[in-house]
């Protein structure tokens, strides 16, 4: 399955959505392109196969194919929050940091972030906010949990934490949405099924391209009634794409073939993190490597992360600045243990430029 990389090709570790589709996905897309797509918003054969499979894998009644996990999140927020209500999540959650103010702009929803540790929101803080609504203060309509948690380097929200957060929300009659962009990574790390994780949420969004290698797309899953309404909101947000059979065909293959091999990515990421943290001037920017994301902190003599990333690129490796002195690396199926020496050598060469 692993594609061969030419010696002169840059190794792009900025995100796992940069992986190329597997040959099996390409074949599926070619076959889909030769079949006429359906006219209705949920008529296409390949889309319906994907949606049925996705719903089953996360233990929900139905699922909807969306262009991105961000869109899926925003649909879920719009459906479960009243205008003027509050969305509650851990303060550095993706829905706050990277979705362009979508809850406020699209749904008139205020965002309340609470402190957390390694992606897990503080339980007491969550409970305090859940009971805060009154005649003068907006009540909470939705609790969002991100798993894995991207800003802390792919940290996993474990089952006891998920169950406790779900229990707190249930006591107050508040639904839970799981921003599970990399939920299959979380499942692999916890050695449970994605459905077991998603049982703690009323709705779930997950990506098909991050780690699973589909060229694009995401799924929103929940009850049948919820997804019926989600179809309308997707259209309202401009996401009622047709024809969608070609990317859906790749997405189906991604769900059938990729989740079971994510543990390998975690192994590669762990080995890479250990190797790089041993270099002079670098340290691991997380307590441990949980899944496929590696955070690296630079000491002051290595300069700013943006400048170091530029030096690293000159030696054939692309990383994303993730803070003033922090870099993020993402592992996906095209990066193996055999690539670690090349990556480490590129870091060594970049370090020399700052000495």
DAKA-V478601 format. One record per residue. N is the residue number from 0. RES is the residue in one letter. PHI is phi as a letter, one per 30 degrees, with the letter a starting at -180 (999 if undefined). OMEGA is omega in whole degrees, 0 to 359 (none if undefined). D_CENTER is the distance of its C-alpha to the mean C-alpha in Angstrom with 1 decimal. Layout:
# DAKA-V478601
n->N res->RES phi->PHI omega->OMEGA d_center->D_CENTER
n->N res->RES phi->PHI omega->OMEGA d_center->D_CENTER
This chain:
# DAKA-V478601
n->0 res->X phi->999 omega->185 d_center->22.5
n->1 res->X phi->d omega->179 d_center->21.9
n->2 res->X phi->d omega->180 d_center->23.1
n->3 res->X phi->d omega->179 d_center->25.8
n->4 res->X phi->c omega->179 d_center->25.3
n->5 res->X phi->d omega->184 d_center->28.5
n->6 res->X phi->e omega->183 d_center->29.8
n->7 res->X phi->d omega->183 d_center->29.7
n->8 res->X phi->d omega->177 d_center->26.1
n->9 res->X phi->d omega->177 d_center->23.7
n->10 res->X phi->c omega->186 d_center->20.9
n->11 res->X phi->c omega->181 d_center->17.8
n->12 res->X phi->c omega->183 d_center->15.3
n->13 res->X phi->d omega->177 d_center->13.6
n->14 res->X phi->a omega->176 d_center->10.3
n->15 res->X phi->d omega->176 d_center->9.4
n->16 res->X phi->d omega->179 d_center->9.5
n->17 res->X phi->d omega->178 d_center->13.1
n->18 res->X phi->d omega->176 d_center->14.2
n->19 res->X phi->d omega->176 d_center->17.0
n->20 res->X phi->d omega->179 d_center->17.4
n->21 res->X phi->d omega->177 d_center->19.5
n->22 res->X phi->e omega->179 d_center->23.2
n->23 res->X phi->d omega->177 d_center->22.9
n->24 res->X phi->d omega->179 d_center->20.3
n->25 res->X phi->d omega->178 d_center->22.7
n->26 res->X phi->d omega->179 d_center->25.6
n->27 res->X phi->d omega->179 d_center->24.0
n->28 res->X phi->d omega->178 d_center->23.3
n->29 res->X phi->d omega->179 d_center->26.9
n->30 res->X phi->d omega->180 d_center->28.3
n->31 res->X phi->d omega->180 d_center->26.4
n->32 res->X phi->d omega->181 d_center->27.8
n->33 res->X phi->d omega->180 d_center->31.3
n->34 res->X phi->c omega->181 d_center->30.9
n->35 res->X phi->d omega->180 d_center->31.5
n->36 res->X phi->d omega->179 d_center->28.6
n->37 res->X phi->d omega->180 d_center->29.2
n->38 res->X phi->d omega->183 d_center->30.3
n->39 res->X phi->d omega->185 d_center->28.9
n->40 res->X phi->d omega->176 d_center->25.4
n->41 res->X phi->b omega->186 d_center->24.6
n->42 res->X phi->c omega->187 d_center->27.5
n->43 res->X phi->d omega->183 d_center->26.0
n->44 res->X phi->e omega->183 d_center->26.4
n->45 res->X phi->d omega->178 d_center->23.3
n->46 res->X phi->d omega->181 d_center->21.1
n->47 res->X phi->d omega->176 d_center->22.8
n->48 res->X phi->d omega->179 d_center->22.4
n->49 res->X phi->d omega->183 d_center->18.6
n->50 res->X phi->d omega->179 d_center->18.4
n->51 res->X phi->d omega->180 d_center->20.8
n->52 res->X phi->d omega->182 d_center->19.0
n->53 res->X phi->d omega->180 d_center->15.6
n->54 res->X phi->e omega->181 d_center->17.4
n->55 res->X phi->d omega->184 d_center->19.3
n->56 res->X phi->d omega->178 d_center->16.5
n->57 res->X phi->c omega->173 d_center->14.9
n->58 res->X phi->i omega->179 d_center->18.5
n->59 res->X phi->c omega->184 d_center->18.8
n->60 res->X phi->d omega->185 d_center->21.7
n->61 res->X phi->a omega->179 d_center->20.1
n->62 res->X phi->b omega->183 d_center->17.1
n->63 res->X phi->b omega->179 d_center->16.8
n->64 res->X phi->d omega->181 d_center->15.6
n->65 res->X phi->b omega->181 d_center->14.0
n->66 res->X phi->d omega->183 d_center->13.6
n->67 res->X phi->a omega->177 d_center->10.0
n->68 res->X phi->d omega->176 d_center->7.4
n->69 res->X phi->d omega->177 d_center->9.3
n->70 res->X phi->d omega->179 d_center->12.4
n->71 res->X phi->d omega->177 d_center->11.6
n->72 res->X phi->d omega->184 d_center->10.9
n->73 res->X phi->d omega->175 d_center->14.2
n->74 res->X phi->d omega->180 d_center->16.1
n->75 res->X phi->d omega->179 d_center->15.5
n->76 res->X phi->d omega->182 d_center->16.6
n->77 res->X phi->d omega->184 d_center->19.5
n->78 res->X phi->d omega->188 d_center->20.7
n->79 res->X phi->c omega->181 d_center->20.6
n->80 res->X phi->b omega->172 d_center->21.9
n->81 res->X phi->d omega->175 d_center->25.4
n->82 res->X phi->e omega->181 d_center->26.2
n->83 res->X phi->i omega->178 d_center->27.0
n->84 res->X phi->d omega->185 d_center->25.1
n->85 res->X phi->c omega->172 d_center->22.6
n->86 res->X phi->c omega->183 d_center->18.9
n->87 res->X phi->c omega->177 d_center->18.3
n->88 res->X phi->a omega->173 d_center->15.3
n->89 res->X phi->e omega->195 d_center->15.1
n->90 res->X phi->d omega->182 d_center->16.3
n->91 res->X phi->c omega->180 d_center->13.6
n->92 res->X phi->d omega->182 d_center->10.7
n->93 res->X phi->e omega->182 d_center->8.5
n->94 res->X phi->d omega->175 d_center->10.7
n->95 res->X phi->c omega->191 d_center->13.6
n->96 res->X phi->d omega->194 d_center->13.0
n->97 res->X phi->b omega->180 d_center->11.4
n->98 res->X phi->b omega->167 d_center->12.3
n->99 res->X phi->h omega->179 d_center->16.0
n->100 res->X phi->i omega->184 d_center->17.6
n->101 res->X phi->e omega->182 d_center->16.7
n->102 res->X phi->e omega->180 d_center->17.8
n->103 res->X phi->d omega->186 d_center->21.1
n->104 res->X phi->d omega->186 d_center->21.7
n->105 res->X phi->c omega->189 d_center->20.9
n->106 res->X phi->b omega->179 d_center->21.8
n->107 res->X phi->i omega->185 d_center->24.0
n->108 res->X phi->c omega->176 d_center->21.9
n->109 res->X phi->d omega->182 d_center->22.3
n->110 res->X phi->c omega->177 d_center->19.5
n->111 res->X phi->b omega->178 d_center->20.5
n->112 res->X phi->c omega->177 d_center->18.6
n->113 res->X phi->c omega->180 d_center->20.0
n->114 res->X phi->d omega->179 d_center->20.1
n->115 res->X phi->a omega->177 d_center->18.1
n->116 res->X phi->b omega->179 d_center->18.1
n->117 res->X phi->h omega->174 d_center->15.3
n->118 res->X phi->i omega->182 d_center->12.8
n->119 res->X phi->c omega->180 d_center->15.4
n->120 res->X phi->d omega->178 d_center->17.3
n->121 res->X phi->d omega->186 d_center->21.1
n->122 res->X phi->d omega->181 d_center->22.6
n->123 res->X phi->d omega->179 d_center->25.8
n->124 res->X phi->d omega->177 d_center->24.3
n->125 res->X phi->d omega->181 d_center->22.2
n->126 res->X phi->d omega->180 d_center->25.5
n->127 res->X phi->d omega->181 d_center->27.5
n->128 res->X phi->d omega->181 d_center->25.4
n->129 res->X phi->d omega->183 d_center->25.3
n->130 res->X phi->c omega->190 d_center->29.1
n->131 res->X phi->d omega->186 d_center->29.7
n->132 res->X phi->d omega->175 d_center->30.3
n->133 res->X phi->a omega->184 d_center->34.0
n->134 res->X phi->d omega->182 d_center->36.3
n->135 res->X phi->c omega->184 d_center->35.2
n->136 res->X phi->b omega->181 d_center->31.5
n->137 res->X phi->d omega->176 d_center->28.6
n->138 res->X phi->d omega->179 d_center->27.4
n->139 res->X phi->d omega->177 d_center->23.8
n->140 res->X phi->c omega->185 d_center->22.7
n->141 res->X phi->a omega->170 d_center->19.1
n->142 res->X phi->c omega->178 d_center->17.1
n->143 res->X phi->c omega->176 d_center->13.3
n->144 res->X phi->c omega->179 d_center->11.6
n->145 res->X phi->c omega->183 d_center->8.1
n->146 res->X phi->b omega->3 d_center->7.5
n->147 res->X phi->d omega->186 d_center->6.7
n->148 res->X phi->c omega->193 d_center->7.7
n->149 res->X phi->d omega->186 d_center->7.0
n->150 res->X phi->d omega->178 d_center->10.5
n->151 res->X phi->c omega->173 d_center->12.3
n->152 res->X phi->i omega->178 d_center->11.1
n->153 res->X phi->i omega->178 d_center->8.7
n->154 res->X phi->d omega->184 d_center->11.2
n->155 res->X phi->c omega->171 d_center->11.5
n->156 res->X phi->d omega->187 d_center->13.0
n->157 res->X phi->d omega->186 d_center->15.9
n->158 res->X phi->d omega->178 d_center->17.8
n->159 res->X phi->e omega->179 d_center->20.7
n->160 res->X phi->d omega->177 d_center->18.6
n->161 res->X phi->e omega->182 d_center->16.7
n->162 res->X phi->d omega->180 d_center->20.2
n->163 res->X phi->d omega->179 d_center->21.8
n->164 res->X phi->d omega->178 d_center->19.5
n->165 res->X phi->d omega->179 d_center->19.9
n->166 res->X phi->d omega->178 d_center->23.6
n->167 res->X phi->d omega->180 d_center->24.0
n->168 res->X phi->d omega->182 d_center->22.5
n->169 res->X phi->d omega->178 d_center->24.7
n->170 res->X phi->e omega->182 d_center->27.7
n->171 res->X phi->c omega->180 d_center->27.4
n->172 res->X phi->i omega->183 d_center->26.5
n->173 res->X phi->c omega->177 d_center->23.1
n->174 res->X phi->d omega->180 d_center->20.3
n->175 res->X phi->c omega->172 d_center->16.9
n->176 res->X phi->c omega->177 d_center->13.6
n->177 res->X phi->c omega->170 d_center->10.5
n->178 res->X phi->d omega->185 d_center->7.3
n->179 res->X phi->c omega->181 d_center->5.8
n->180 res->X phi->e omega->178 d_center->2.8
n->181 res->X phi->c omega->185 d_center->4.0
n->182 res->X phi->d omega->179 d_center->7.1
n->183 res->X phi->d omega->171 d_center->9.4
n->184 res->X phi->d omega->178 d_center->9.1
n->185 res->X phi->d omega->180 d_center->10.0
n->186 res->X phi->d omega->179 d_center->12.7
n->187 res->X phi->d omega->181 d_center->14.0
n->188 res->X phi->d omega->182 d_center->14.4
n->189 res->X phi->d omega->183 d_center->16.2
n->190 res->X phi->h omega->174 d_center->18.1
n->191 res->X phi->b omega->176 d_center->17.7
n->192 res->X phi->d omega->175 d_center->16.6
n->193 res->X phi->d omega->180 d_center->13.5
n->194 res->X phi->d omega->178 d_center->16.3
n->195 res->X phi->d omega->177 d_center->17.5
n->196 res->X phi->d omega->186 d_center->14.4
n->197 res->X phi->d omega->176 d_center->14.2
n->198 res->X phi->d omega->180 d_center->17.9
n->199 res->X phi->c omega->181 d_center->17.3
n->200 res->X phi->b omega->176 d_center->15.9
n->201 res->X phi->d omega->177 d_center->17.8
n->202 res->X phi->b omega->181 d_center->15.0
n->203 res->X phi->b omega->173 d_center->11.4
n->204 res->X phi->c omega->175 d_center->8.8
n->205 res->X phi->b omega->182 d_center->6.6
n->206 res->X phi->d omega->173 d_center->6.1
n->207 res->X phi->c omega->183 d_center->9.2
n->208 res->X phi->c omega->182 d_center->9.1
n->209 res->X phi->d omega->180 d_center->6.4
n->210 res->X phi->i omega->182 d_center->8.8
n->211 res->X phi->c omega->168 d_center->10.7
n->212 res->X phi->i omega->171 d_center->12.5
n->213 res->X phi->d omega->183 d_center->13.3
n->214 res->X phi->d omega->179 d_center->14.5
n->215 res->X phi->a omega->172 d_center->12.6
n->216 res->X phi->j omega->180 d_center->11.7
n->217 res->X phi->a omega->181 d_center->9.7
n->218 res->X phi->b omega->170 d_center->11.4
n->219 res->X phi->c omega->184 d_center->12.7
n->220 res->X phi->b omega->179 d_center->14.9
n->221 res->X phi->l omega->178 d_center->17.7
n->222 res->X phi->d omega->179 d_center->21.4
n->223 res->X phi->d omega->180 d_center->23.6
n->224 res->X phi->d omega->179 d_center->24.9
n->225 res->X phi->d omega->181 d_center->21.6
n->226 res->X phi->d omega->175 d_center->20.5
n->227 res->X phi->e omega->178 d_center->24.0
n->228 res->X phi->d omega->180 d_center->23.5
n->229 res->X phi->d omega->177 d_center->20.0
n->230 res->X phi->e omega->180 d_center->21.7
n->231 res->X phi->d omega->182 d_center->24.0
n->232 res->X phi->d omega->175 d_center->21.5
n->233 res->X phi->e omega->178 d_center->19.4
n->234 res->X phi->d omega->180 d_center->22.8
n->235 res->X phi->d omega->179 d_center->23.7
n->236 res->X phi->d omega->177 d_center->20.6
n->237 res->X phi->i omega->184 d_center->21.7
n->238 res->X phi->c omega->180 d_center->19.0
n->239 res->X phi->d omega->189 d_center->21.5
n->240 res->X phi->d omega->175 d_center->21.4
n->241 res->X phi->a omega->354 d_center->24.2
n->242 res->X phi->d omega->182 d_center->24.8
n->243 res->X phi->b omega->184 d_center->21.4
n->244 res->X phi->d omega->183 d_center->22.8
n->245 res->X phi->d omega->177 d_center->22.1
n->246 res->X phi->d omega->178 d_center->18.3
n->247 res->X phi->d omega->179 d_center->18.4
n->248 res->X phi->d omega->177 d_center->20.5
n->249 res->X phi->d omega->179 d_center->18.1
n->250 res->X phi->d omega->178 d_center->15.3
n->251 res->X phi->d omega->178 d_center->17.7
n->252 res->X phi->d omega->179 d_center->18.5
n->253 res->X phi->e omega->180 d_center->14.9
n->254 res->X phi->d omega->181 d_center->14.8
n->255 res->X phi->d omega->192 d_center->18.3
n->256 res->X phi->c omega->191 d_center->18.1
n->257 res->X phi->c omega->183 d_center->14.9
n->258 res->X phi->e omega->185 d_center->13.6
n->259 res->X phi->d omega->180 d_center->16.9
n->260 res->X phi->c omega->182 d_center->16.8
n->261 res->X phi->d omega->178 d_center->13.5
n->262 res->X phi->e omega->177 d_center->15.9
n->263 res->X phi->d omega->177 d_center->17.6
n->264 res->X phi->e omega->180 d_center->14.8
n->265 res->X phi->d omega->178 d_center->14.8
n->266 res->X phi->d omega->179 d_center->18.5
n->267 res->X phi->d omega->180 d_center->18.5
n->268 res->X phi->d omega->179 d_center->16.3
n->269 res->X phi->d omega->179 d_center->18.6
n->270 res->X phi->d omega->179 d_center->21.7
n->271 res->X phi->d omega->179 d_center->20.6
n->272 res->X phi->e omega->180 d_center->19.9
n->273 res->X phi->d omega->181 d_center->23.3
n->274 res->X phi->d omega->183 d_center->25.1
n->275 res->X phi->d omega->179 d_center->23.9
n->276 res->X phi->d omega->178 d_center->24.5
n->277 res->X phi->d omega->180 d_center->28.0
n->278 res->X phi->d omega->182 d_center->28.8
n->279 res->X phi->d omega->178 d_center->31.0
n->280 res->X phi->j omega->179 d_center->29.3
n->281 res->X phi->c omega->173 d_center->25.8
n->282 res->X phi->b omega->179 d_center->24.2
n->283 res->X phi->d omega->183 d_center->21.0
n->284 res->X phi->c omega->179 d_center->19.0
n->285 res->X phi->a omega->183 d_center->17.6
n->286 res->X phi->d omega->174 d_center->19.8
n->287 res->X phi->a omega->177 d_center->18.6
n->288 res->X phi->d omega->183 d_center->15.9
n->289 res->X phi->d omega->189 d_center->14.0
n->290 res->X phi->b omega->187 d_center->11.6
n->291 res->X phi->c omega->181 d_center->11.1
n->292 res->X phi->c omega->180 d_center->10.9
n->293 res->X phi->b omega->174 d_center->14.4
n->294 res->X phi->c omega->179 d_center->15.7
n->295 res->X phi->b omega->177 d_center->19.4
n->296 res->X phi->c omega->180 d_center->21.9
n->297 res->X phi->c omega->173 d_center->24.9
n->298 res->X phi->d omega->191 d_center->28.3
n->299 res->X phi->d omega->184 d_center->30.4
n->300 res->X phi->d omega->176 d_center->32.5
n->301 res->X phi->c omega->174 d_center->29.5
n->302 res->X phi->i omega->181 d_center->29.1
n->303 res->X phi->d omega->182 d_center->26.1
n->304 res->X phi->e omega->180 d_center->22.7
n->305 res->X phi->d omega->180 d_center->23.1
n->306 res->X phi->d omega->179 d_center->26.4
n->307 res->X phi->d omega->179 d_center->25.5
n->308 res->X phi->d omega->178 d_center->22.6
n->309 res->X phi->d omega->177 d_center->25.4
n->310 res->X phi->d omega->179 d_center->27.6
n->311 res->X phi->d omega->180 d_center->25.1
n->312 res->X phi->d omega->178 d_center->24.6
n->313 res->X phi->d omega->180 d_center->28.4
n->314 res->X phi->c omega->168 d_center->28.2
n->315 res->X phi->j omega->179 d_center->25.6
n->316 res->X phi->b omega->177 d_center->22.2
n->317 res->X phi->c omega->176 d_center->19.6
n->318 res->X phi->b omega->182 d_center->17.5
n->319 res->X phi->c omega->172 d_center->15.8
n->320 res->X phi->d omega->185 d_center->17.7
n->321 res->X phi->b omega->185 d_center->15.6
n->322 res->X phi->k omega->184 d_center->18.7
n->323 res->X phi->e omega->181 d_center->22.4
n->324 res->X phi->b omega->182 d_center->22.9
n->325 res->X phi->b omega->175 d_center->19.5
n->326 res->X phi->c omega->172 d_center->17.6
n->327 res->X phi->b omega->174 d_center->14.3
n->328 res->X phi->c omega->179 d_center->14.2
n->329 res->X phi->b omega->180 d_center->11.6
n->330 res->X phi->c omega->177 d_center->13.1
n->331 res->X phi->b omega->195 d_center->13.0
n->332 res->X phi->d omega->181 d_center->15.8
n->333 res->X phi->d omega->180 d_center->18.2
n->334 res->X phi->c omega->183 d_center->18.5
n->335 res->X phi->b omega->178 d_center->20.8
n->336 res->X phi->e omega->181 d_center->23.0
n->337 res->X phi->d omega->180 d_center->25.7
n->338 res->X phi->d omega->184 d_center->23.8
n->339 res->X phi->e omega->179 d_center->23.8
n->340 res->X phi->e omega->179 d_center->27.4
n->341 res->X phi->d omega->181 d_center->26.7
n->342 res->X phi->d omega->180 d_center->23.8
n->343 res->X phi->d omega->180 d_center->25.9
n->344 res->X phi->d omega->178 d_center->28.9
n->345 res->X phi->d omega->176 d_center->27.1
n->346 res->X phi->d omega->179 d_center->26.3
n->347 res->X phi->e omega->181 d_center->29.9
n->348 res->X phi->d omega->179 d_center->31.2
n->349 res->X phi->d omega->179 d_center->29.2
n->350 res->X phi->d omega->180 d_center->30.4
n->351 res->X phi->e omega->181 d_center->33.9
n->352 res->X phi->d omega->183 d_center->33.7
n->353 res->X phi->c omega->179 d_center->33.3
n->354 res->X phi->c omega->none d_center->36.2
